[in-house]
């Protein structure tokens, strides 16, 4: 791990020779800095008149730029400096989280808080954007996927909502009975597609054959429901008629082969399926 204070010292006192660049691993910049300095010194000593004065000015600029670099590095926040010049050290400190996936970055909570603010103000599109960024930073967070499911359900995008519900349950959603109680999911729970989804242990595809089916829980919609990271949805939104994603009179469209293989790949990448299970299910779909 590089030391920011030491790097600033090298830049301030030895920067004219490019020592600070050698220290942070940018040796080619160090070579250019040192070569330019000695070239200007040679030309300044060999010249006379105005050219000599010009090379003297160039030497002064070289020295001044190195001093400014040193002061800038000293004043820069530690995390910002390391992110720019020593990112490997941050990657090492980050470690691993659930299911062997990278641990969440420090801005995950801020992104989730931003999404919650948008959700409370019924700006579901902006809430989804914030939650998706949080999911990119920590894909194994079940709360983020549950928040995404609620946001998509409020927009009537039920297939996407069920996809994130599946990921939420896969990554260990605390109190999964909230799926059957949260008001944001009330309209989606009325559809046949969700009933099949529930009977399949909250999975869109029956990837693991012979698994026990979850008992169908009663659809109870409480007047108030407080979930982790969520306040009660705005009453004006809950009173509005829900948007229909697919007709209740017609059966939901079945996922095609490409989508099934894509879902298999997602679960394999997430660590839910082993390589052997992935190959077996893929061969079953293709066969």
Backbone bond lengths (Angstrom), bond angles and torsions (degrees), N, CA, C in turn:
res aa  C-N    CA-C-N  psi(-1)  N-CA   C-N-CA  omega(-1)  CA-C   N-CA-C  phi
1 X - - - 1.468 - - 1.525 109.13 -
2 X 1.328 116.20 134.62 1.455 121.49 -179.50 1.522 110.31 -79.22
3 X 1.333 114.77 153.91 1.463 121.85 178.85 1.516 109.16 -106.37
4 X 1.333 116.44 118.67 1.466 120.48 -176.82 1.530 111.64 -64.16
5 X 1.325 117.09 -40.76 1.462 120.47 -179.02 1.523 111.19 -64.50
6 X 1.327 115.78 -42.45 1.469 119.72 179.03 1.519 110.82 -66.82
7 X 1.334 117.14 -38.53 1.466 120.02 178.03 1.521 110.74 -63.40
8 X 1.333 117.39 -40.05 1.463 120.72 176.49 1.527 111.81 -64.77
9 X 1.337 116.66 -36.58 1.465 120.98 177.31 1.523 110.44 -62.22
10 X 1.333 116.02 -46.59 1.462 119.64 179.15 1.531 111.12 -61.09
11 X 1.327 116.55 -40.31 1.463 119.34 -178.86 1.524 111.43 -68.76
12 X 1.330 116.72 -39.54 1.474 120.14 -175.43 1.524 111.70 -71.89
13 X 1.347 117.02 -43.76 1.462 119.72 -173.10 1.534 113.60 -99.71
14 X 1.329 117.37 -28.19 1.457 120.34 -176.53 1.526 112.24 -124.45
15 X 1.319 116.14 14.75 1.456 119.87 -176.18 1.513 114.08 -63.96
16 X 1.338 117.73 -26.61 1.466 119.71 -179.60 1.525 110.98 -63.79
17 X 1.334 117.26 -22.30 1.464 121.28 178.17 1.534 112.03 -98.46
18 X 1.328 117.18 3.12 1.457 120.76 177.90 1.514 114.44 74.62
19 X 1.349 117.58 19.43 1.462 120.58 -176.36 1.527 110.95 -63.41
20 X 1.338 117.44 -36.64 1.471 120.28 -178.03 1.519 111.63 -64.95
21 X 1.319 117.43 -33.64 1.460 120.17 177.24 1.522 111.67 -71.32
22 X 1.335 116.22 -37.75 1.468 118.62 175.15 1.529 110.33 -62.24
23 X 1.322 116.24 -37.08 1.469 120.17 -177.04 1.526 112.07 -65.62
24 X 1.338 117.76 -40.21 1.463 120.21 -177.80 1.530 112.48 -87.81
25 X 1.332 116.80 3.62 1.455 119.97 174.69 1.509 115.55 93.85
26 X 1.323 118.85 0.95 1.461 121.55 177.40 1.523 108.21 -95.00
27 X 1.330 115.11 69.58 1.460 120.31 -172.63 1.517 112.94 -64.43
28 X 1.344 116.37 -31.57 1.467 118.17 -178.70 1.530 111.39 -66.18
29 X 1.345 116.50 -34.27 1.468 119.02 174.72 1.524 110.59 -68.90
30 X 1.335 115.35 -36.31 1.460 118.53 177.43 1.514 112.03 -63.58
31 X 1.345 116.19 -41.33 1.460 119.96 178.47 1.525 110.83 -63.54
32 X 1.325 117.30 -42.90 1.470 120.53 178.74 1.523 111.40 -63.45
33 X 1.361 116.30 -42.29 1.459 120.05 -179.62 1.527 110.82 -62.34
34 X 1.317 116.20 -47.63 1.468 119.73 -179.06 1.532 110.90 -66.37
35 X 1.341 116.50 -43.39 1.465 119.17 179.84 1.510 112.66 -63.06
36 X 1.334 116.76 -42.04 1.467 120.12 179.68 1.523 110.93 -63.82
37 X 1.341 116.73 -40.67 1.467 119.43 -178.98 1.526 110.91 -62.47
38 X 1.338 116.94 -50.45 1.453 119.18 -177.60 1.532 112.07 -68.94
39 X 1.319 116.72 -29.66 1.466 119.42 176.31 1.519 110.56 -66.04
40 X 1.328 116.60 -44.52 1.463 120.07 179.04 1.521 111.18 -65.28
41 X 1.334 117.04 -37.01 1.469 120.39 177.73 1.525 110.33 -64.05
42 X 1.332 117.10 -43.85 1.461 120.71 -179.68 1.527 110.82 -64.40
43 X 1.342 116.29 -45.99 1.463 118.90 -178.57 1.521 111.81 -68.15
44 X 1.332 116.54 -32.80 1.469 119.16 179.09 1.522 110.66 -68.52
45 X 1.351 116.26 -36.20 1.472 119.25 179.20 1.518 112.37 -75.97
46 X 1.323 117.57 -29.82 1.467 120.29 -177.53 1.516 112.54 -85.89
47 X 1.324 116.75 -23.15 1.453 119.60 -176.02 1.513 112.63 -87.50
48 X 1.333 114.78 179.25 1.459 120.75 175.39 1.515 108.47 -151.93
49 X 1.312 116.18 158.97 1.455 120.62 178.56 1.521 111.95 72.63
50 X 1.335 114.87 -142.43 1.453 121.27 -176.45 1.532 113.31 -63.62
51 X 1.347 120.46 -42.47 1.469 118.77 177.47 1.519 112.39 -56.85
52 X 1.350 115.17 -37.67 1.469 117.96 -179.88 1.524 110.93 -66.02
53 X 1.313 116.00 -40.51 1.469 119.50 177.68 1.526 110.81 -64.04
54 X 1.335 117.27 -37.73 1.462 121.17 179.74 1.522 111.09 -63.33
55 X 1.347 117.18 -44.61 1.467 120.56 179.51 1.528 110.64 -66.55
56 X 1.321 116.84 -32.98 1.459 119.72 175.88 1.521 111.06 -63.99
57 X 1.334 116.28 -39.51 1.471 120.12 177.31 1.522 110.48 -65.30
58 X 1.339 117.06 -40.17 1.463 120.61 179.14 1.529 111.58 -63.60
59 X 1.353 116.43 -38.17 1.461 119.71 177.29 1.529 109.98 -63.61
60 X 1.326 116.41 -42.23 1.464 120.53 179.91 1.532 110.74 -63.85
61 X 1.328 116.24 -39.07 1.469 119.30 178.41 1.524 111.11 -65.10
62 X 1.342 116.16 -39.75 1.467 120.21 178.94 1.524 111.08 -61.62
63 X 1.351 115.22 -44.50 1.465 119.31 179.89 1.533 110.19 -65.81
64 X 1.322 116.13 -43.09 1.469 120.05 -177.47 1.524 111.63 -65.24
65 X 1.335 117.24 -39.23 1.459 119.84 -179.65 1.526 111.07 -64.04
66 X 1.344 117.28 -37.89 1.459 120.45 178.27 1.529 110.88 -66.92
67 X 1.330 117.01 -39.72 1.472 120.73 178.43 1.520 110.71 -64.33
68 X 1.332 117.04 -43.06 1.466 121.05 179.08 1.522 110.34 -63.85
69 X 1.344 116.68 -39.37 1.467 120.01 177.53 1.522 110.97 -60.25
70 X 1.331 116.71 -43.39 1.458 120.15 178.85 1.512 112.34 -61.65
71 X 1.337 117.11 -45.16 1.468 120.60 179.47 1.530 110.45 -64.34
72 X 1.341 116.66 -39.98 1.468 120.45 179.68 1.523 111.19 -63.28
73 X 1.308 116.36 -42.15 1.464 119.24 179.81 1.520 111.14 -65.76
74 X 1.305 117.64 -40.04 1.465 120.05 178.55 1.531 111.14 -63.07
75 X 1.326 116.37 -38.64 1.466 120.54 -176.76 1.523 113.22 -79.88
76 X 1.334 117.68 -17.96 1.465 121.17 -177.00 1.529 110.19 -72.39
77 X 1.362 118.22 138.99 1.469 120.28 175.91 1.524 111.42 -57.44
78 X 1.333 115.16 145.60 1.466 121.06 -175.54 1.523 112.55 -55.53
79 X 1.345 115.73 -48.17 1.467 118.97 -176.15 1.520 111.41 -65.44
80 X 1.336 116.38 -39.78 1.464 120.01 179.61 1.515 110.73 -65.57
81 X 1.343 117.22 -40.73 1.462 120.24 -179.90 1.530 110.62 -65.42
82 X 1.326 115.66 -44.71 1.466 119.11 -179.64 1.528 111.81 -66.68
83 X 1.332 116.68 -35.25 1.453 119.59 178.29 1.528 110.94 -64.15
84 X 1.328 116.88 -32.68 1.464 120.79 -176.98 1.527 112.29 -86.96
85 X 1.335 116.92 -39.87 1.463 119.99 -172.57 1.531 114.13 -112.09
86 X 1.332 117.93 -14.97 1.464 120.58 -178.79 1.527 110.63 -143.80
87 X 1.349 117.58 58.89 1.477 119.58 -175.92 1.525 113.62 -65.78
88 X 1.345 117.38 -23.52 1.465 118.88 -179.37 1.527 111.32 -62.68
89 X 1.330 117.24 -34.06 1.462 119.61 -179.41 1.516 111.46 -66.41
90 X 1.344 117.19 -36.75 1.457 120.15 177.77 1.513 110.17 -68.61
91 X 1.324 117.69 -39.47 1.463 120.60 179.43 1.518 110.58 -63.81
92 X 1.325 116.92 -35.72 1.447 119.45 178.59 1.513 112.43 -68.90
93 X 1.343 117.34 -36.56 1.456 120.86 -179.90 1.506 112.43 -74.21
94 X 1.328 116.94 -25.63 1.455 119.87 -175.66 1.524 111.69 -65.18
95 X 1.344 117.04 -38.49 1.458 119.89 175.92 1.515 112.11 69.54
96 X 1.348 114.76 -154.80 1.449 120.45 -175.80 1.515 109.19 -130.33
97 X 1.326 114.02 148.36 1.449 120.89 -178.90 1.508 111.27 -110.05
98 X 1.338 114.81 -140.37 1.458 120.19 -175.51 1.525 111.10 -65.43
99 X 1.354 115.28 142.20 1.455 123.64 174.91 1.525 112.17 58.49
100 X 1.351 117.30 26.66 1.457 120.95 177.62 1.508 113.99 76.60
101 X 1.347 118.47 9.27 1.451 121.24 179.70 1.526 109.45 -86.60
102 X 1.356 118.11 159.21 1.465 120.14 179.78 1.521 111.17 -57.70
103 X 1.332 115.05 142.47 1.458 120.01 178.92 1.522 109.96 -68.51
104 X 1.322 118.81 155.30 1.455 121.69 -176.57 1.518 112.10 -65.45
105 X 1.318 116.13 147.56 1.447 120.96 174.79 1.524 109.46 -77.98
106 X 1.337 115.81 168.91 1.453 120.10 -173.31 1.520 113.21 -69.74
107 X 1.333 117.57 -18.56 1.459 118.83 -176.53 1.521 112.24 -91.64
108 X 1.338 117.91 5.02 1.460 119.97 -178.83 1.518 111.29 -63.30
109 X 1.329 117.02 -45.35 1.455 120.62 -179.91 1.523 111.29 -61.96
110 X 1.325 116.49 -38.85 1.466 119.66 179.32 1.526 110.67 -64.93
111 X 1.334 117.41 -40.40 1.461 120.94 178.68 1.524 111.23 -65.61
112 X 1.341 116.73 -41.23 1.460 119.97 178.24 1.525 110.81 -65.27
113 X 1.333 116.50 -40.77 1.465 119.71 178.40 1.531 111.16 -63.39
114 X 1.337 115.66 -38.01 1.466 119.63 177.34 1.525 110.67 -64.18
115 X 1.337 116.33 -43.73 1.457 119.84 178.22 1.516 112.41 -62.52
116 X 1.324 117.00 -37.34 1.463 120.73 179.73 1.525 110.52 -65.74
117 X 1.331 116.46 -39.92 1.472 119.37 177.86 1.529 111.05 -61.08
118 X 1.331 116.17 -44.00 1.469 119.42 178.42 1.532 110.56 -65.25
119 X 1.336 116.56 -39.52 1.462 119.95 -179.57 1.523 110.53 -62.21
120 X 1.316 116.75 -43.77 1.463 120.33 -178.74 1.519 112.51 -64.95
121 X 1.333 116.39 -28.44 1.463 120.22 177.74 1.525 111.88 -92.21
122 X 1.340 117.22 10.66 1.468 124.49 177.11 1.529 112.80 66.33
123 X 1.343 118.27 20.75 1.465 121.79 173.75 1.533 107.62 -92.44
124 X 1.327 115.16 76.40 1.460 119.73 -170.31 1.521 112.83 -70.21
125 X 1.329 117.73 -32.18 1.467 119.68 177.87 1.533 110.93 -62.33
126 X 1.345 116.03 -45.30 1.465 119.58 178.92 1.524 110.75 -69.23
127 X 1.324 116.48 -35.10 1.464 119.49 177.06 1.528 110.45 -61.89
128 X 1.332 116.80 -41.57 1.465 120.59 179.44 1.523 110.76 -62.87
129 X 1.343 117.15 -41.38 1.463 119.77 179.23 1.522 111.27 -60.29
130 X 1.341 116.22 -44.34 1.464 119.39 -179.66 1.524 111.46 -66.65
131 X 1.341 116.94 -42.40 1.465 120.02 -179.72 1.532 111.33 -66.74
132 X 1.337 117.51 -34.84 1.462 119.97 178.08 1.528 110.96 -65.84
133 X 1.336 116.65 -38.47 1.464 119.10 176.03 1.519 110.59 -64.96
134 X 1.348 116.38 -39.04 1.463 119.70 177.35 1.523 110.71 -64.72
135 X 1.336 117.13 -37.69 1.463 120.69 178.15 1.524 111.31 -67.25
136 X 1.334 117.23 -35.04 1.460 119.72 176.08 1.527 111.03 -63.93
137 X 1.348 116.02 -36.14 1.464 120.09 179.86 1.519 112.14 -75.72
138 X 1.352 116.87 -31.88 1.474 120.91 179.99 1.520 108.01 -146.37
139 X 1.324 115.98 86.06 1.463 120.55 -174.16 1.522 112.13 -67.87
140 X 1.346 117.49 -19.89 1.462 120.36 -175.66 1.527 113.07 -92.51
141 X 1.320 118.62 12.05 1.464 120.72 -179.57 1.529 109.35 -85.43
142 X 1.330 119.21 110.82 1.466 120.02 -177.52 1.528 112.89 -67.23
143 X 1.342 116.99 -30.56 1.463 119.45 179.47 1.516 112.63 -64.01
144 X 1.336 117.04 -39.04 1.466 120.47 179.01 1.523 110.80 -63.58
145 X 1.335 117.05 -43.05 1.464 119.91 179.76 1.535 110.82 -67.91
146 X 1.319 117.70 -34.95 1.464 119.85 176.62 1.527 110.43 -66.13
147 X 1.329 117.18 -40.79 1.462 120.74 176.81 1.531 111.13 -62.23
148 X 1.334 116.07 -39.79 1.464 119.82 176.94 1.524 110.87 -64.08
149 X 1.326 116.60 -40.19 1.466 119.90 178.91 1.525 110.75 -61.58
150 X 1.326 117.23 -43.58 1.471 120.34 178.70 1.523 111.13 -64.20
151 X 1.333 117.12 -41.26 1.469 120.56 -178.93 1.522 111.14 -65.74
152 X 1.335 117.30 -44.52 1.464 120.12 178.23 1.527 111.04 -65.03
153 X 1.332 117.25 -36.36 1.462 119.90 179.08 1.524 111.26 -65.42
154 X 1.311 117.90 -36.11 1.461 120.86 178.26 1.525 111.34 -65.15
155 X 1.331 116.82 -27.26 1.468 121.14 177.26 1.521 112.21 -90.33
156 X 1.328 117.21 0.19 1.455 120.14 -179.44 1.511 114.22 78.62
157 X 1.328 118.09 12.11 1.466 121.88 179.53 1.533 108.27 -93.14
158 X 1.333 115.59 75.26 1.451 121.21 -170.30 1.531 114.07 -69.79
159 X 1.332 120.28 -37.76 1.483 118.27 177.04 1.524 112.52 -58.40
160 X 1.344 117.38 -43.78 1.462 120.12 177.84 1.522 110.64 -66.01
161 X 1.326 116.07 -37.67 1.456 120.03 178.47 1.524 111.02 -60.99
162 X 1.340 116.52 -45.32 1.467 119.38 179.77 1.519 111.63 -67.48
163 X 1.331 117.38 -32.19 1.463 119.68 178.00 1.525 110.67 -62.15
164 X 1.327 117.02 -42.98 1.460 119.48 -179.57 1.525 111.59 -77.08
165 X 1.325 117.67 -26.92 1.465 118.97 171.87 1.528 110.01 -63.83
166 X 1.323 115.77 -41.24 1.460 119.91 178.31 1.523 111.32 -60.87
167 X 1.343 116.58 -44.83 1.459 120.29 178.28 1.521 111.10 -65.36
168 X 1.330 116.02 -37.60 1.464 119.82 179.46 1.521 111.27 -62.11
169 X 1.331 116.44 -45.39 1.468 120.23 178.55 1.530 110.30 -67.72
170 X 1.318 117.25 -38.98 1.465 121.03 179.57 1.522 111.76 -59.64
171 X 1.334 116.66 -39.49 1.456 120.82 -178.55 1.528 112.85 -88.86
172 X 1.331 117.81 11.32 1.460 120.79 171.38 1.512 114.45 89.13
173 X 1.315 118.16 55.13 1.460 121.71 179.34 1.531 110.44 -61.06
174 X 1.334 118.71 123.02 1.471 120.05 175.31 1.531 110.09 -66.66
175 X 1.310 116.43 137.67 1.458 122.90 179.73 1.530 111.10 53.11
176 X 1.314 118.31 65.91 1.475 120.42 -177.50 1.522 113.48 -62.81
177 X 1.353 118.15 -13.70 1.460 119.18 177.28 1.518 112.11 -64.01
178 X 1.317 117.10 -13.17 1.466 119.77 177.34 1.528 111.59 -64.07
179 X 1.336 116.32 -22.68 1.468 119.01 177.48 1.524 110.17 -60.40
180 X 1.334 116.50 -34.07 1.460 121.21 -177.77 1.530 112.78 -87.78
181 X 1.324 117.26 -1.53 1.458 119.32 -174.63 1.523 114.53 -122.81
182 X 1.316 116.91 -22.46 1.465 117.72 -172.94 1.530 111.24 -67.51
183 X 1.330 118.02 130.84 1.474 120.81 -177.86 1.517 114.20 -60.22
184 X 1.350 117.52 -31.32 1.466 119.72 -178.48 1.518 112.21 -64.32
185 X 1.330 117.12 -23.59 1.465 121.39 -177.67 1.527 112.44 -100.30
186 X 1.334 117.03 5.10 1.469 120.67 -173.75 1.524 112.25 -60.97
187 X 1.335 117.57 -46.31 1.466 120.35 -178.31 1.525 111.58 -65.07
188 X 1.315 116.64 -38.39 1.465 120.15 -178.76 1.526 111.14 -68.48
189 X 1.330 117.68 -32.04 1.462 120.48 -178.32 1.523 113.02 -65.95
190 X 1.332 118.27 -15.95 1.459 121.73 -178.18 1.528 112.25 -80.54
191 X 1.314 117.98 -14.35 1.461 121.39 -173.57 1.519 111.67 -86.00
192 X 1.311 114.71 150.39 1.462 121.12 178.76 1.516 111.20 -61.05
193 X 1.315 116.93 -36.34 1.464 120.33 -179.16 1.521 110.94 -60.50
194 X 1.323 116.92 -39.06 1.463 119.18 179.53 1.531 110.94 -70.97
195 X 1.337 117.32 -35.41 1.465 119.48 177.94 1.526 110.56 -62.12
196 X 1.337 115.98 -42.17 1.465 119.54 175.79 1.529 110.87 -64.35
197 X 1.313 114.54 -39.54 1.463 121.40 178.46 1.532 110.37 -60.99
198 X 1.320 116.47 -42.20 1.465 121.44 179.20 1.528 111.27 -66.24
199 X 1.361 115.75 -45.83 1.459 120.13 -178.50 1.521 111.92 -64.87
200 X 1.327 116.48 -21.91 1.464 121.22 -179.49 1.529 111.32 -95.02
201 X 1.357 115.26 28.49 1.472 120.55 179.24 1.525 111.94 60.46
202 X 1.324 116.01 40.20 1.456 122.96 178.54 1.525 111.17 57.86
203 X 1.329 114.94 45.14 1.460 122.32 172.68 1.516 108.22 -128.68
204 X 1.322 115.62 141.92 1.467 119.33 179.29 1.518 111.45 -77.73
205 X 1.342 117.58 -25.97 1.453 122.11 179.05 1.511 108.60 -123.78
206 X 1.317 117.35 141.22 1.459 121.42 177.66 1.524 108.49 -83.23
207 X 1.345 115.19 76.82 1.458 119.78 -173.63 1.519 112.14 -75.94
208 X 1.320 116.63 -32.00 1.455 120.10 -179.36 1.512 108.48 -106.28
209 X 1.319 116.38 103.41 1.453 120.12 -175.18 1.520 110.75 -71.91
210 X 1.327 114.90 148.96 1.450 119.92 176.24 1.505 113.98 80.52
211 X 1.359 119.11 1.10 1.460 121.66 -179.99 1.510 110.32 -73.42
212 X 1.337 117.63 150.96 1.455 120.46 179.56 1.507 111.07 -68.66
213 X 1.302 115.65 143.53 1.445 120.85 178.74 1.517 109.72 -90.03
214 X 1.318 115.19 142.27 1.450 119.84 -179.78 1.514 109.43 -73.88
215 X 1.313 115.70 141.66 1.464 119.80 178.15 1.510 109.69 -68.93
216 X 1.306 114.90 140.93 1.457 119.54 -178.20 1.516 109.35 -71.65
217 X 1.318 115.30 117.73 1.456 120.34 -177.71 1.515 109.63 -85.34
218 X 1.319 117.93 149.97 1.462 120.39 178.49 1.509 111.16 -65.08
219 X 1.315 116.11 141.42 1.454 121.61 -179.75 1.516 108.66 -85.18
220 X 1.319 115.41 96.38 1.458 121.24 -179.15 1.512 108.16 -113.40
221 X 1.307 116.47 127.36 1.458 121.34 -178.49 1.523 108.14 -112.59
222 X 1.317 118.61 100.99 1.457 119.36 179.06 1.513 111.23 -71.82
223 X 1.311 114.65 160.88 1.461 119.21 -179.47 1.520 110.79 -68.89
224 X 1.310 116.38 -36.20 1.454 119.94 179.90 1.517 108.57 -130.93
225 X 1.314 116.14 142.27 1.466 120.70 -179.87 1.514 108.18 -146.66
226 X 1.301 117.61 122.23 1.450 122.47 179.21 1.517 108.32 -114.39
227 X 1.312 116.29 121.61 1.450 121.72 179.96 1.510 109.63 -114.60
228 X 1.290 114.47 168.21 1.454 119.33 177.29 1.520 109.53 -61.40
229 X 1.310 115.13 128.35 1.467 123.08 179.77 1.521 113.07 71.52
230 X 1.317 119.46 6.76 1.448 119.86 -178.72 1.522 110.31 -132.03
231 X 1.329 115.23 140.48 1.455 120.74 168.90 1.521 107.37 -96.11
232 X 1.338 116.55 175.24 1.454 120.14 178.21 1.519 109.43 -61.73
233 X 1.338 119.22 131.45 1.467 121.05 -178.93 1.518 110.68 -58.94
234 X 1.347 117.18 150.93 1.467 120.48 -179.31 1.514 111.15 -55.22
235 X 1.351 118.11 134.16 1.463 120.73 -177.47 1.506 112.99 -63.56
236 X 1.344 116.30 -28.10 1.464 117.93 -179.36 1.513 111.38 -68.19
237 X 1.347 115.85 -30.39 1.463 119.73 -179.73 1.516 110.80 -77.49
238 X 1.363 116.50 -40.31 1.458 118.97 -178.03 1.517 112.17 -69.02
239 X 1.366 117.21 -26.16 1.452 119.81 178.81 1.517 112.72 -77.83
240 X 1.370 116.28 -18.64 1.466 119.42 -177.78 1.513 109.85 -74.43
241 X 1.338 118.03 148.70 1.474 120.19 -179.77 1.518 110.28 -64.96
242 X 1.314 118.22 134.56 1.475 120.58 -178.37 1.517 111.18 -69.08
243 X 1.328 112.41 150.29 1.462 118.25 177.03 1.517 109.13 -80.89
244 X 1.310 116.36 137.61 1.456 120.90 -178.01 1.522 109.28 -89.62
245 X 1.324 116.63 122.92 1.462 119.67 178.43 1.516 111.34 -82.80
246 X 1.380 116.11 -36.76 1.456 119.36 174.64 1.510 107.68 -150.23
247 X 1.316 116.53 153.71 1.452 121.54 -173.79 1.515 110.91 -67.55
248 X 1.348 115.17 142.33 1.465 119.77 178.46 1.523 111.40 -74.43
249 X 1.352 117.23 -17.82 1.464 120.95 -177.77 1.517 112.42 -84.61
250 X 1.323 116.44 -18.21 1.461 119.59 -177.03 1.519 108.53 -114.78
251 X 1.324 118.14 145.14 1.465 120.34 -179.78 1.519 110.25 -69.28
252 X 1.335 117.90 147.38 1.460 120.75 -179.47 1.516 110.85 -66.38
253 X 1.326 116.80 149.52 1.462 119.73 179.31 1.515 110.77 -65.72
254 X 1.326 116.40 137.93 1.446 121.88 178.64 1.529 109.36 -81.46
255 X 1.309 117.83 141.76 1.461 119.55 179.40 1.519 110.95 -65.78
256 X 1.312 117.14 139.71 1.448 120.45 -179.55 1.530 109.48 -78.49
257 X 1.310 115.85 177.28 1.454 121.42 -174.40 1.520 111.97 -61.94
258 X 1.342 115.71 -40.88 1.459 119.35 -178.36 1.530 110.98 -62.78
259 X 1.336 116.30 -41.39 1.466 119.40 -179.84 1.524 110.93 -66.30
260 X 1.351 116.51 -38.54 1.460 119.54 179.29 1.524 111.15 -64.06
261 X 1.315 116.60 -41.93 1.462 119.90 178.74 1.528 110.37 -67.07
262 X 1.336 115.65 -37.45 1.468 119.51 177.12 1.514 111.14 -62.08
263 X 1.332 117.18 -42.08 1.455 120.39 178.93 1.534 111.00 -65.81
264 X 1.332 115.59 -38.24 1.458 118.58 176.02 1.527 110.67 -59.42
265 X 1.330 116.45 -43.94 1.453 120.69 179.68 1.525 111.35 -63.45
266 X 1.348 116.67 -40.80 1.467 119.93 178.80 1.525 111.21 -61.64
267 X 1.334 117.05 -45.34 1.460 120.04 -179.96 1.524 111.79 -68.13
268 X 1.338 116.72 -33.91 1.459 120.01 176.33 1.517 110.65 -67.09
269 X 1.345 117.34 -44.85 1.455 120.78 179.26 1.520 111.70 -65.23
270 X 1.333 116.33 -31.46 1.461 120.17 179.69 1.519 112.41 -79.32
271 X 1.332 117.83 -6.76 1.447 120.84 178.50 1.515 114.66 89.75
272 X 1.344 116.81 4.62 1.460 119.98 -179.68 1.522 110.65 -72.95
273 X 1.342 116.05 -40.22 1.467 121.42 179.52 1.526 109.42 -108.06
274 X 1.321 115.64 139.21 1.450 119.83 172.79 1.529 109.54 -76.25
275 X 1.345 115.56 169.50 1.461 119.23 179.49 1.526 110.70 -61.02
276 X 1.330 116.75 -38.99 1.462 120.67 -179.50 1.524 110.89 -66.93
277 X 1.333 117.53 -43.53 1.463 120.44 178.67 1.527 110.98 -65.00
278 X 1.344 115.46 -39.59 1.467 119.68 179.26 1.526 110.74 -61.49
279 X 1.338 117.37 -47.11 1.463 120.47 -179.35 1.529 111.00 -64.97
280 X 1.317 117.25 -38.02 1.457 121.00 -178.84 1.522 110.74 -65.70
281 X 1.329 116.78 -47.17 1.466 119.74 -179.71 1.524 111.27 -68.11
282 X 1.328 117.30 -35.80 1.450 120.07 178.43 1.520 111.08 -64.91
283 X 1.346 117.00 -42.69 1.462 120.33 177.98 1.520 110.45 -64.91
284 X 1.338 117.87 -36.17 1.468 120.10 179.21 1.538 110.76 -64.93
285 X 1.352 116.88 -39.60 1.454 119.64 179.23 1.530 111.29 -68.61
286 X 1.335 116.11 -41.38 1.459 119.58 -177.75 1.519 111.89 -76.56
287 X 1.347 117.20 -22.90 1.466 119.85 -177.58 1.496 113.51 -84.43
